[in-house]
Amino acid sequence: MSNKLEILEEYREATHELAELQDESSASTHRMASHDQIDSLRGKCDQLDAILEAMDAAED
C-alpha cells in the first residue's frame, strides 16, 4: 500500500491535470479535452480524496 505522501502527490498531480484539461476545454474549441478523460480524472480525484480522508480519520 502506498504511503500518505505518495497518495497526496498523486492527488495533486491528478487535480492539476484535471484543471488543465478543463481550462483547455473551455478556452479552445480546437483542442477540446475528451469528456471521458475529464470524467476519468474526476473519478480518480474523488477516489484519492476519499482515501486521504480515511487515512486522516484513522490517524485521529
Secondary structure, DSSP 8 states (H G I E B T S, - for coil): ---HHHHHHHHHHHHHHHHHHHHHHHH-STT---HHHHHHHHHHHHHHHHHHHHHHHHH-
